Amino acid sequence: MDNQSVKTDTRKTISAVELTKFVKALAEKSGVGETDASVLAESLVEANLLGIDTHGVSRLPVYLKRISLGLIDGRAKMEFHRNMPAAGVLDARNGLGQVAGTKAISEAVNMAKECGVGVVGVINSQHFGAAGYFCAIAARSGFVGLAFTNAEPALPPWGSYEAYFGTNPIAMAVPTGTGNPIIIDTSTSIVARGKIVAAARTGTPIPADWALDPDGNPTTDPQKALDGAVLTMAGPKGYALALMVDILSGVLTGGGYGRRVNSMYKDMKHPANVGHMLMAINVEAFMPRADFMERTKAMTADLKSSKKRPGVGEINLPGERKFRTRQKRAKDGIAVEPSVIKELSALAVELKVPSPF
């Protein structure tokens, strides 16, 4: 054996049910209403189940810290204004982003039942986790769901090294009628910023083509990357998409955009001022739902029968591997990183909540 130490997996595994119960209890003890605490817990744990750990329970400590500082209202009375038959604005009243996103997509689906489409802009919100979660809510009701959200500045305009846009994800979920929906959920950055946050938490270097330091130089230091700017995906094309998302989520809704969105981690004096845009499309506005499902099934078969490159075993649909991960984690449990366990355990002691760890 060489002189290198063997790296052991120090994560701890916990069932989704137990983790959801724990997160809900922590949220309630922090002043979140019972119903909203359930929404928050379920959405965070769902991200972990799907393998999107950067948007799962690791985000809970900063949410609860901001609640304790009065920067998030855990009992916000959100107001929906239906300005036209198929469109409206939800004022999240500085409440939890996951709650705002759930309310917004529900309103969008209700309008789409009547009008064929429903569009809801959200203002005065927070980071709302994985955007695909809300699209999946629409897909489970047989609707196509779309979601856009801006975030704190992290990406530079093309040609600049100054952070202006958030990672500004684009998401869509499509019902298939045969089980899990097709879920497209991608940020406009070259990598999800949450992965850099996770690398900074563990002190792990990042690839040199992910980000720039505060002076505009490529960096492998995750903390310098967070202090600088994450690069857009596909260069100027990613910049254009980030701009599109900020216009839809912030400029059009009347919410924050660009530098008017405040940092969730760095700014502990001001509300986040995040904006979202959520949409639902009623497929029956175009054809019978059964016909749409058959066409989706046929397209899926076409894709999966495509000629494969050497070494490729299967053509996967967007979201398909995540659902396999979900199936495995639902059975075997969710492995939680030591740094996350440490933060959650500290909260448990502070809030006098029994810890499952």
FENZINOR-V874861 format. One record per residue. N is the residue number from 1. RES is the residue in three letters. PHI is phi in radians with two decimals (999 if undefined). OMEGA is omega in radians with two decimals (* if undefined). BURIAL is # if it has 16 or more other ideal C-beta (glycine too) atoms within 10 Angstrom, else .. Layout:
N | RES | PHI | OMEGA | BURIAL
N | RES | PHI | OMEGA | BURIAL
//
This chain:
1 | MET | 999 | 3.12 | .
2 | ASP | -1.30 | -3.05 | .
3 | ASN | -1.48 | 3.08 | .
4 | GLN | -1.39 | 3.12 | .
5 | SER | -1.29 | 3.12 | .
6 | VAL | -1.39 | -3.13 | .
7 | LYS | -1.40 | 3.13 | .
8 | THR | -1.81 | 3.11 | .
9 | ASP | -1.47 | -3.09 | .
10 | THR | -1.73 | 3.07 | .
11 | ARG | -1.23 | 3.07 | .
12 | LYS | -2.05 | -3.08 | .
13 | THR | -1.80 | -3.10 | .
14 | ILE | -2.47 | -3.13 | #
15 | SER | -1.24 | 3.13 | #
16 | ALA | -1.07 | -3.14 | #
17 | VAL | -1.12 | -3.12 | .
18 | GLU | -1.18 | -3.13 | .
19 | LEU | -1.17 | 3.11 | #
20 | THR | -1.09 | 3.12 | #
21 | LYS | -1.07 | -3.14 | #
22 | PHE | -1.15 | -3.14 | #
23 | VAL | -1.10 | 3.12 | #
24 | LYS | -1.08 | 3.14 | #
25 | ALA | -1.12 | 3.11 | #
26 | LEU | -1.09 | -3.14 | #
27 | ALA | -1.12 | 3.14 | #
28 | GLU | -1.10 | 3.12 | #
29 | LYS | -1.15 | 3.13 | #
30 | SER | -1.56 | 3.08 | #
31 | GLY | 1.85 | 3.10 | .
32 | VAL | -1.44 | 3.10 | #
33 | GLY | -1.09 | -3.03 | #
34 | GLU | -1.00 | -3.12 | .
35 | THR | -1.12 | -3.14 | .
36 | ASP | -1.18 | 3.09 | #
37 | ALA | -1.12 | 3.10 | #
38 | SER | -1.14 | 3.12 | #
39 | VAL | -1.06 | 3.14 | #
40 | LEU | -1.06 | -3.10 | #
41 | ALA | -1.08 | -3.11 | #
42 | GLU | -1.12 | -3.12 | #
43 | SER | -1.22 | 3.13 | #
44 | LEU | -1.17 | -3.12 | #
45 | VAL | -1.20 | 3.07 | #
46 | GLU | -1.06 | 3.08 | #
47 | ALA | -1.06 | 3.09 | #
48 | ASN | -1.11 | 3.12 | #
49 | LEU | -1.03 | -3.12 | #
50 | LEU | -1.41 | -3.13 | #
51 | GLY | 1.55 | 3.11 | #
52 | ILE | -1.64 | -3.00 | #
53 | ASP | -1.13 | 3.13 | #
54 | THR | -1.17 | -3.13 | #
55 | HIS | -2.02 | -3.12 | #
56 | GLY | -1.71 | -3.02 | #
57 | VAL | -1.18 | 3.08 | #
58 | SER | -1.11 | -3.14 | #
59 | ARG | -1.48 | -3.05 | #
60 | LEU | -1.02 | -3.10 | #
61 | PRO | -0.96 | -3.11 | #
62 | VAL | -1.25 | 3.06 | #
63 | TYR | -1.06 | -3.08 | #
64 | LEU | -1.20 | 3.07 | #
65 | LYS | -1.10 | -3.13 | #
66 | ARG | -1.21 | 3.04 | #
67 | ILE | -1.13 | -3.11 | #
68 | SER | -1.12 | 3.14 | .
69 | LEU | -1.58 | -3.13 | .
70 | GLY | 1.38 | -3.13 | .
71 | LEU | -1.58 | 2.97 | #
72 | ILE | -2.28 | 3.10 | #
73 | ASP | -1.68 | -3.11 | #
74 | GLY | -1.21 | 3.12 | #
75 | ARG | -2.21 | -3.09 | .
76 | ALA | -1.05 | 3.05 | #
77 | LYS | -1.67 | -3.06 | .
78 | MET | -1.23 | -3.09 | #
79 | GLU | -2.16 | 3.08 | .
80 | PHE | -1.81 | 3.11 | #
81 | HIS | -2.00 | 3.13 | .
82 | ARG | -1.49 | -3.01 | .
83 | ASN | -1.37 | 3.08 | .
84 | MET | -2.50 | -3.08 | .
85 | PRO | -0.96 | -3.07 | .
86 | ALA | -2.04 | -3.09 | #
87 | ALA | -2.64 | 3.11 | #
88 | GLY | -2.89 | -3.13 | #
89 | VAL | -2.20 | 3.04 | #
90 | LEU | -1.78 | 3.02 | #
91 | ASP | -1.54 | -3.08 | #
92 | ALA | -1.27 | 3.08 | #
93 | ARG | 0.93 | 3.10 | .
94 | ASN | 1.17 | 3.10 | #
95 | GLY | -1.51 | -3.12 | #
96 | LEU | -1.12 | -3.11 | #
97 | GLY | -1.11 | 3.14 | #
98 | GLN | -1.12 | 3.11 | #
99 | VAL | -1.21 | 3.13 | #
100 | ALA | -1.09 | -3.13 | #
101 | GLY | -1.11 | 3.13 | #
102 | THR | -1.15 | 3.11 | #
103 | LYS | -1.12 | -3.08 | #
104 | ALA | -1.14 | -3.12 | #
105 | ILE | -1.21 | 3.08 | #
106 | SER | -1.14 | 3.10 | #
107 | GLU | -1.15 | 3.13 | #
108 | ALA | -1.12 | 3.11 | #
109 | VAL | -1.11 | 3.13 | #
110 | ASN | -1.04 | 3.12 | #
111 | MET | -1.21 | -3.14 | #
112 | ALA | -1.16 | 3.08 | #
113 | LYS | -1.08 | -3.11 | .
114 | GLU | -1.54 | -2.92 | .
115 | CYS | -1.96 | -3.10 | .
116 | GLY | 1.64 | 3.10 | #
117 | VAL | -2.62 | 3.06 | #
118 | GLY | -2.41 | -3.10 | #
119 | VAL | -2.26 | -3.13 | #
120 | VAL | -2.24 | 2.99 | #
121 | GLY | -1.59 | -3.13 | #
122 | VAL | -2.14 | 3.10 | #
123 | ILE | -2.12 | 3.10 | #
124 | ASN | 0.97 | -3.09 | #
125 | SER | -2.02 | -3.10 | #
126 | GLN | -2.27 | 2.93 | #
127 | HIS | -0.91 | -3.04 | #
128 | PHE | -1.99 | 3.08 | #
129 | GLY | 1.48 | -3.10 | #
130 | ALA | -1.35 | -3.07 | #
131 | ALA | -1.10 | -3.12 | #
132 | GLY | -1.09 | 3.14 | #
133 | TYR | -1.01 | -3.08 | #
134 | PHE | -1.32 | 3.08 | #
135 | CYS | -1.11 | -3.14 | #
136 | ALA | -1.13 | 3.08 | #
137 | ILE | -1.05 | 3.11 | #
138 | ALA | -1.15 | -3.10 | #
139 | ALA | -1.10 | 3.13 | #
140 | ARG | -1.15 | 3.07 | .
141 | SER | -1.64 | 3.10 | #
142 | GLY | 1.58 | -3.12 | #
143 | PHE | -1.93 | 2.96 | #
144 | VAL | -1.41 | -3.14 | #
145 | GLY | -1.96 | 3.06 | #
146 | LEU | -2.28 | 3.14 | #
147 | ALA | -2.54 | 3.07 | #
148 | PHE | -2.37 | 3.05 | #
149 | THR | -2.62 | 2.99 | #
150 | ASN | -1.62 | -3.09 | #
151 | ALA | -2.80 | -3.13 | #
152 | GLU | -1.05 | -3.10 | #
153 | PRO | -0.93 | 3.13 | #
154 | ALA | -2.56 | -3.07 | #
155 | LEU | -1.91 | 3.09 | #
156 | PRO | -1.55 | 2.91 | #
157 | PRO | -1.04 | -3.10 | #
158 | TRP | -1.04 | -3.12 | .
159 | GLY | 1.72 | 3.13 | .
160 | SER | -1.92 | 2.99 | .
161 | TYR | -2.13 | 3.13 | #
162 | GLU | -1.69 | -3.13 | .
163 | ALA | -1.08 | 3.11 | #
164 | TYR | -2.33 | -3.13 | #
165 | PHE | -1.55 | 2.92 | #
166 | GLY | -1.35 | 3.06 | #
167 | THR | -1.26 | 2.89 | #
168 | ASN | 0.70 | -3.09 | #
169 | PRO | -1.25 | 3.05 | #
170 | ILE | -2.13 | -3.10 | #
171 | ALA | -2.41 | 3.06 | #
172 | MET | -2.61 | 3.03 | #
173 | ALA | -2.21 | -3.09 | #
174 | VAL | -2.15 | 3.09 | #
175 | PRO | -1.19 | -3.11 | #
176 | THR | -1.98 | -3.13 | #
177 | GLY | 1.35 | -3.09 | .
178 | THR | -2.19 | -3.13 | .
179 | GLY | 2.32 | -3.09 | .
180 | ASN | -1.26 | 3.07 | #
181 | PRO | -1.28 | 2.93 | #
182 | ILE | -1.41 | -3.12 | #
183 | ILE | -2.15 | 3.04 | #
184 | ILE | -1.82 | -3.12 | #
185 | ASP | -2.57 | -3.07 | #
186 | THR | -2.45 | 3.05 | #
187 | SER | -1.43 | 3.10 | #
188 | THR | -1.58 | 3.03 | #
189 | SER | -1.56 | 3.13 | #
190 | ILE | -1.15 | 3.10 | #
191 | VAL | -2.65 | 3.09 | #
192 | ALA | -1.06 | -3.11 | #
193 | ARG | -1.05 | 3.10 | #
194 | GLY | -1.04 | 3.11 | #
195 | LYS | -1.22 | 3.09 | #
196 | ILE | -1.29 | 3.06 | #
197 | VAL | -1.04 | 3.13 | #
198 | ALA | -1.13 | 3.11 | #
199 | ALA | -1.14 | 3.12 | #
200 | ALA | -1.15 | -3.13 | #
201 | ARG | -1.14 | -3.09 | #
202 | THR | -1.80 | 3.14 | .
203 | GLY | 1.26 | -3.11 | .
204 | THR | -1.62 | 3.10 | .
205 | PRO | -1.09 | 3.10 | .
206 | ILE | -1.98 | 3.07 | #
207 | PRO | -1.03 | -3.04 | .
208 | ALA | -1.23 | -3.11 | .
209 | ASP | -1.71 | 3.14 | .
210 | TRP | -1.52 | -2.93 | #
211 | ALA | -2.70 | 3.08 | #
212 | LEU | -2.04 | 3.05 | #
213 | ASP | -1.40 | -3.09 | #
214 | PRO | -1.03 | 3.11 | .
215 | ASP | -1.69 | 3.10 | .
216 | GLY | 1.56 | -3.14 | .
217 | ASN | -1.76 | 3.05 | .
218 | PRO | -1.02 | -3.09 | .
219 | THR | -2.46 | 3.01 | #
220 | THR | -1.85 | -3.13 | #
221 | ASP | -1.55 | -3.06 | #
222 | PRO | -1.08 | 3.14 | #
223 | GLN | -1.21 | 3.08 | #
224 | LYS | -1.13 | 3.09 | #
225 | ALA | -1.12 | 3.13 | #
226 | LEU | -1.18 | 3.09 | #
227 | ASP | -1.40 | -3.13 | #
228 | GLY | -1.80 | -3.11 | #
229 | ALA | -2.64 | 3.04 | #
230 | VAL | -1.50 | -3.11 | #
231 | LEU | -1.36 | 3.11 | #
232 | THR | -1.33 | 3.05 | #
233 | MET | -1.26 | 3.06 | #
234 | ALA | 0.93 | 3.05 | .
235 | GLY | 1.01 | -3.08 | .
236 | PRO | -1.15 | 3.11 | .
237 | LYS | -1.19 | 3.08 | .
238 | GLY | -1.13 | 3.07 | #
239 | TYR | -1.04 | -3.14 | #
240 | ALA | -1.11 | 3.13 | .
241 | LEU | -1.19 | 3.10 | #
242 | ALA | -1.08 | 3.09 | #
243 | LEU | -1.10 | 3.12 | #
244 | MET | -1.01 | -3.12 | .
245 | VAL | -1.11 | -3.13 | #
246 | ASP | -1.17 | 3.09 | #
247 | ILE | -1.15 | -3.13 | .
248 | LEU | -1.17 | -3.02 | #
249 | SER | -1.45 | -3.03 | #
250 | GLY | -2.02 | -3.08 | #
251 | VAL | -1.15 | -3.07 | #
252 | LEU | -1.22 | -3.10 | #
253 | THR | -1.35 | -3.02 | #
254 | GLY | 1.61 | -3.12 | .
255 | GLY | -1.67 | 3.12 | #
256 | GLY | -1.28 | 3.06 | #
257 | TYR | -2.70 | 3.12 | #
258 | GLY | 0.92 | -3.11 | #
259 | ARG | -1.27 | 3.10 | .
260 | ARG | -1.45 | 3.01 | .
261 | VAL | -1.68 | -3.03 | #
262 | ASN | -1.64 | -3.08 | #
263 | SER | -1.23 | 3.11 | #
264 | MET | -1.24 | -3.06 | #
265 | TYR | -1.71 | -3.01 | .
266 | LYS | -1.62 | -3.07 | .
267 | ASP | -1.79 | -3.14 | .
268 | MET | -1.82 | 3.11 | .
269 | LYS | -2.16 | -3.05 | .
270 | HIS | -2.22 | 3.03 | .
271 | PRO | -1.03 | -3.04 | #
272 | ALA | -1.19 | 3.10 | #
273 | ASN | 1.10 | 3.13 | #
274 | VAL | -1.45 | 3.07 | #
275 | GLY | -2.08 | 3.09 | #
276 | HIS | -2.26 | 2.96 | #
277 | MET | -2.38 | -3.14 | #
278 | LEU | -2.15 | -3.06 | #
279 | MET | -2.37 | 3.01 | #
280 | ALA | -2.28 | 3.12 | #
281 | ILE | -2.05 | 3.10 | #
282 | ASN | -1.49 | -3.07 | #
283 | VAL | -1.11 | -3.13 | #
284 | GLU | -1.27 | 2.99 | #
285 | ALA | -1.27 | -3.08 | .
286 | PHE | -2.04 | -3.12 | .
287 | MET | -2.90 | 3.06 | .
288 | PRO | -0.99 | -3.08 | .
289 | ARG | -1.01 | -3.14 | .
290 | ALA | -1.08 | 3.11 | .
291 | ASP | -1.16 | 3.13 | .
292 | PHE | -1.09 | -3.14 | #
293 | MET | -1.11 | 3.12 | #
294 | GLU | -1.13 | 3.13 | .
295 | ARG | -1.18 | 3.09 | .
296 | THR | -1.14 | 3.12 | #
297 | LYS | -1.10 | 3.14 | .
298 | ALA | -1.16 | 3.12 | .
299 | MET | -1.12 | 3.11 | .
300 | THR | -1.04 | 3.13 | #
301 | ALA | -1.10 | 3.10 | .
302 | ASP | -1.03 | -3.10 | .
303 | LEU | -1.09 | -3.07 | .
304 | LYS | -1.25 | 3.12 | .
305 | SER | -1.62 | 3.11 | .
306 | SER | -1.07 | 3.11 | .
307 | LYS | -1.10 | -3.04 | .
308 | LYS | -1.70 | 3.03 | .
309 | ARG | -1.23 | 3.11 | .
310 | PRO | -0.97 | 3.11 | .
311 | GLY | 1.55 | -3.14 | .
312 | VAL | -1.62 | -3.11 | .
313 | GLY | -1.52 | -3.07 | .
314 | GLU | -2.68 | 2.99 | .
315 | ILE | -1.51 | -3.12 | .
316 | ASN | -1.69 | 3.00 | .
317 | LEU | -1.48 | 3.08 | #
318 | PRO | -0.97 | 3.13 | #
319 | GLY | 1.59 | -3.04 | #
320 | GLU | -1.14 | 3.13 | #
321 | ARG | -1.17 | 3.10 | .
322 | LYS | -1.11 | 3.13 | #
323 | PHE | -1.22 | 3.04 | #
324 | ARG | -1.18 | 3.08 | .
325 | THR | -1.07 | 3.14 | .
326 | ARG | -1.05 | -3.14 | #
327 | GLN | -1.05 | -3.13 | .
328 | LYS | -1.20 | -3.11 | .
329 | ARG | -1.23 | 3.08 | #
330 | ALA | -1.12 | 3.14 | .
331 | LYS | -1.47 | -2.98 | .
332 | ASP | -1.67 | -3.09 | .
333 | GLY | 1.81 | -3.10 | #
334 | ILE | -1.83 | 3.10 | #
335 | ALA | -1.47 | -3.08 | .
336 | VAL | -1.84 | -3.10 | #
337 | GLU | -1.13 | -3.13 | #
338 | PRO | -0.99 | -3.12 | .
339 | SER | -1.13 | 3.12 | .
340 | VAL | -1.26 | 3.09 | #
341 | ILE | -1.02 | -3.13 | #
342 | LYS | -1.05 | -3.13 | .
343 | GLU | -1.18 | -3.13 | #
344 | LEU | -1.19 | 3.12 | #
345 | SER | -1.16 | 3.09 | .
346 | ALA | -1.12 | 3.09 | .
347 | LEU | -1.13 | -3.14 | #
348 | ALA | -1.07 | 3.11 | #
349 | VAL | -1.14 | -3.11 | .
350 | GLU | -1.10 | -3.05 | .
351 | LEU | -1.66 | 3.12 | .
352 | LYS | 1.04 | 3.09 | .
353 | VAL | -1.99 | 3.11 | #
354 | PRO | -1.03 | -3.11 | .
355 | SER | -1.66 | 3.10 | .
356 | PRO | -1.37 | -3.13 | #
357 | PHE | -1.52 | * | .
//
